[in-house]
């Protein structure tokens, strides 16, 4: 078995209200060093074999379902 | 005149939409998300709510519901399709309409009577309105911020595809105050506010929403 990780993040130019809310909470907790927070999603896909054709399929999954290309970018990687 | 209203798991306003269609003189037909059949309807409404719990993204899973295959094909063939709130999100996820809806910029759910200005009375769902008319219908959403890239926004404005704009303070951070849009052909319309909640004087802010449904019924009857 292998695990493929898909990370989905809001595009840099898209407003991220959730990240802003998290960022806004930090000073209240006494954390002052963080200047910005962006929040995304991480998907862990269990597959039998992370070969080229499976990775191509995962790319397709990420593009059609896991992310919305209008507002989000994604990356695909095989977990070591 | 049969207008189908799709019920997804988590739809909330399907029955209100059916009622609005009936009040407008049409025949509402309940459609089920798992069906591959539009039951011979002349138009389709995707109602508000939280289809599939809004998991993943609002409308993202509903887009792949079996019935949506038929809805997308019918919409591309010119059938009038109206998406309200969650239905608007589903239309964007289905790429029947451009852009996307994201979380309100102020991060809180908004529920209020909202004034809109009608910018395009030439769609299948707005022909009973006049250009520039102001209407008041309820707005209730947590993820109603309409966004698209600048070229898309310019194209929408240039081609008259902005159907409604918010009047007064922008309730959710929608770019250029856009509340609703249509496709190039004018048969597919999506908006965040809820016309089906403003069809009777007894409840809601009045009857300003009724013309959505009479527009479609009139247009379908005259064909």
Interface residues (C-beta under 8 A of the other chain):
Chain A: X10 X14 X15 X17 X18 X20 X21 X65 X66 X68 X70 X71
Chain B: X56 X57 X60 X64 X92 X93 X98 X99 X100 X102 X103 X104 X105 X106 X107 X145 X147 X148 X173
